[in-house]
Amino acid sequence: MAKTLAALIVSLCIAFSAAAAQTKPEAKKIAKPAWTELSLAQQQVLAPLQPEWEQLDTVRRKKWVSIADRYPTMKPPEQERLKKRMQEWAALSPAERKVAREKYQSLKKEPQKRDELKRRWQEYEQQRPPGAAPAPPAASETPASQ
């Protein structure tokens, strides 16, 4: 009886290990859309992001594609602002992007901070001479130092 029970246990272990070996581990899902799946117009708008496109997840890619789709309906100043911000974003390191995302989320959650920041920016804009370029942020205000 003990030999039969031992044989049964060994048989079950072999069967389960064989079944486990046959199941394929889930392959990592490929983020969509791929760069080559974008239209020419979308590729032109999103060109600053092309070098990093493969590292973006599906959610972020779809957000950028949505922005690219709205681009033709934007006014020229909005288009220029978008291009400039995309270039600035593409120039950030992954760590700086993470800090920027976290700061954005915190401002979204705390309207008082957002309103204070907006008020300070408006004061700055009023003090700046017309046509003067905006000053770069102070070292203490850059994403890398936060």
C-alpha positions as CSV (number, residue, x, y, z in Angstrom):
1,M,0.0,0.0,0.0
2,A,2.8,2.4,0.9
3,K,4.5,1.6,-2.4
4,T,1.3,2.3,-4.3
5,L,0.8,5.6,-2.5
6,A,4.4,6.6,-3.2
7,A,4.0,5.7,-6.9
8,L,0.8,7.7,-7.1
9,I,2.5,10.8,-5.5
10,V,5.5,10.5,-7.9
11,S,3.2,10.1,-10.9
12,L,1.1,13.2,-9.9
13,C,4.3,15.2,-9.4
14,I,5.6,14.2,-12.8
15,A,2.2,15.0,-14.4
16,F,1.9,18.4,-12.8
17,S,5.5,19.4,-13.6
18,A,5.0,18.3,-17.2
19,A,1.8,20.3,-17.5
20,A,3.5,23.3,-15.9
21,A,6.4,23.0,-18.4
22,Q,4.0,23.0,-21.3
23,T,2.3,26.3,-20.4
24,K,3.9,29.2,-21.9
25,P,4.8,32.2,-19.8
26,E,2.8,35.3,-20.8
27,A,4.8,37.2,-23.3
28,K,5.2,40.9,-22.5
29,K,2.5,42.8,-24.3
30,I,3.7,45.0,-27.1
31,A,2.7,48.6,-26.7
32,K,0.5,49.9,-29.4
33,P,0.5,51.7,-31.8
34,A,4.0,51.1,-33.1
35,W,5.7,54.1,-34.7
36,T,5.3,52.5,-38.1
37,E,1.5,52.3,-37.5
38,L,1.2,56.0,-37.2
39,S,0.0,58.1,-40.1
40,L,2.6,60.4,-41.8
41,A,0.8,63.4,-40.3
42,Q,1.0,61.9,-36.8
43,Q,4.6,61.0,-37.2
44,Q,5.4,64.6,-38.2
45,V,3.7,66.0,-35.2
46,L,5.2,63.5,-32.8
47,A,8.7,63.6,-34.4
48,P,10.3,64.9,-31.2
49,L,9.1,61.8,-29.4
50,Q,10.3,59.2,-31.9
51,P,13.6,58.3,-30.2
52,E,11.7,57.5,-27.0
53,W,8.5,56.0,-28.6
54,E,9.5,52.4,-28.0
55,Q,9.8,53.0,-24.3
56,L,6.3,54.6,-24.0
57,D,3.5,52.3,-22.8
58,T,0.2,52.0,-24.6
59,V,-1.6,54.5,-22.5
60,R,1.0,57.2,-23.1
61,R,1.2,56.5,-26.8
62,K,-2.6,56.8,-27.2
63,K,-2.5,60.1,-25.3
64,W,0.2,61.5,-27.7
65,V,-1.7,60.1,-30.7
66,S,-4.8,61.9,-29.5
67,I,-2.9,65.1,-29.2
68,A,-1.4,64.6,-32.7
69,D,-4.9,64.1,-34.1
70,R,-6.1,67.4,-32.5
71,Y,-3.0,69.3,-33.8
72,P,-4.5,70.3,-37.2
73,T,-7.4,72.0,-35.4
74,M,-5.2,74.1,-33.1
75,K,-4.4,77.7,-33.8
76,P,-0.8,78.4,-34.9
77,P,0.3,79.7,-31.5
78,E,-1.1,76.6,-29.9
79,Q,0.8,74.4,-32.4
80,E,4.0,76.2,-31.7
81,R,3.6,75.9,-28.0
82,L,2.9,72.1,-28.4
83,K,6.0,71.6,-30.5
84,K,8.1,73.5,-28.0
85,R,6.8,71.6,-25.1
86,M,7.3,68.2,-26.8
87,Q,10.9,69.1,-27.6
88,E,11.4,70.1,-23.9
89,W,9.7,66.9,-22.7
90,A,11.8,64.8,-25.1
91,A,15.0,66.5,-23.7
92,L,14.1,65.5,-20.1
93,S,15.7,62.4,-18.6
94,P,13.4,59.7,-17.3
95,A,14.0,60.8,-13.7
96,E,13.1,64.4,-14.6
97,R,9.9,63.2,-16.4
98,K,8.9,61.2,-13.3
99,V,9.4,64.3,-11.1
100,A,7.3,66.4,-13.6
101,R,4.5,63.8,-13.6
102,E,4.5,63.7,-9.8
103,K,4.4,67.5,-9.5
104,Y,1.6,67.6,-12.1
105,Q,-0.4,65.0,-10.1
106,S,0.2,66.9,-6.8
107,L,-1.0,70.2,-8.4
108,K,-4.0,68.4,-9.7
109,K,-4.9,67.1,-6.3
110,E,-4.2,70.4,-4.4
111,P,-6.1,73.3,-6.0
112,Q,-4.6,75.7,-3.5
113,K,-1.1,75.0,-4.7
114,R,-2.1,75.3,-8.3
115,D,-3.9,78.6,-7.7
116,E,-0.9,80.0,-5.8
117,L,1.5,78.9,-8.6
118,K,-0.9,80.5,-11.2
119,R,-1.1,83.7,-9.3
120,R,2.7,83.9,-8.9
121,W,3.1,83.3,-12.7
122,Q,0.7,86.0,-13.5
123,E,2.5,88.4,-11.3
124,Y,5.8,87.5,-13.0
125,E,4.2,88.0,-16.4
126,Q,3.0,91.5,-15.4
127,Q,6.4,92.5,-14.2
128,R,8.2,91.3,-17.3
129,P,8.7,94.0,-20.1
130,P,6.6,93.3,-23.2
131,G,8.4,91.2,-25.7
132,A,11.0,90.0,-23.2
133,A,11.8,86.3,-23.2
134,P,10.8,84.5,-20.0
135,A,13.6,83.9,-17.6
136,P,14.8,80.3,-17.1
137,P,13.6,78.8,-13.8
138,A,15.9,79.2,-10.8
139,A,18.0,76.2,-9.9
140,S,15.8,75.5,-6.9
141,E,12.7,75.2,-9.2
142,T,14.1,72.9,-11.9
143,P,12.7,69.3,-11.9
144,A,16.1,67.8,-11.4
145,S,16.6,69.6,-8.1
146,Q,13.3,68.6,-6.6
